[in-house]
């Protein structure tokens, strides 16, 4: 759950910070492998990152761009 929570926190806008690009969050998680995140969980996240990003985008709270 820590990987998903950090990914969501980094890629979601907050009143005190803008959202980071998903690739930047992915790279942060990868860089923290074995230090902040379990290596097996990090490897699993990296293996399915594209699908993870699609799901996160689909369930984003961000407003769609104006027409």
C-alpha positions in Angstrom: 0.0 0.0 0.0 2.9 2.4 0.6 3.9 2.4 -3.1 0.3 3.2 -4.2 -0.1 5.8 -1.5 3.1 7.6 -2.3 2.3 7.5 -6.1 -1.1 9.0 -5.4 0.2 11.6 -3.1 2.9 12.7 -5.6 0.6 12.7 -8.6 -2.4 14.4 -7.1 -2.6 18.2 -6.8 -2.9 19.6 -3.3 -3.6 23.1 -2.1 0.0 23.4 -1.1 1.6 21.8 -4.2 1.0 20.9 -7.8 0.8 17.3 -9.0 4.0 15.8 -10.3 4.1 14.0 -13.6 3.5 10.2 -13.2 6.9 9.4 -14.7 8.6 11.5 -12.0 6.7 9.7 -9.3 7.6 6.4 -10.9 11.3 7.3 -11.0 11.2 8.4 -7.3 9.7 5.1 -6.3 12.3 3.2 -8.4 15.1 5.2 -6.8 13.8 4.4 -3.3 13.8 0.6 -4.0 15.3 -1.2 -1.1 15.5 1.8 1.1 12.0 3.2 1.4 10.1 0.5 -0.5 10.3 -3.3 -0.5 12.3 -4.4 -3.5 9.8 -7.1 -4.5 6.8 -4.6 -4.3 8.8 -2.0 -6.2 9.7 -4.5 -9.0 6.0 -5.5 -9.2 5.0 -1.9 -9.5 7.5 -1.2 -12.2 6.4 -4.3 -14.1 2.8 -3.0 -14.3 3.5 0.7 -14.3 1.8 1.4 -17.6 -1.5 -0.2 -16.4 -1.1 1.4 -13.0 -0.8 4.8 -14.7 -3.8 4.2 -16.9 -5.9 3.3 -13.9 -4.7 6.3 -11.9 -5.4 8.6 -14.9 -8.9 7.1 -15.3 -9.7 7.7 -11.6 -8.1 11.1 -11.4 -9.9 14.0 -9.6 -8.5 16.4 -12.2 -11.0 18.3 -14.2 -11.0 17.5 -17.9 -9.5 20.2 -20.1 -12.0 22.8 -21.5 -13.3 22.2 -25.0 
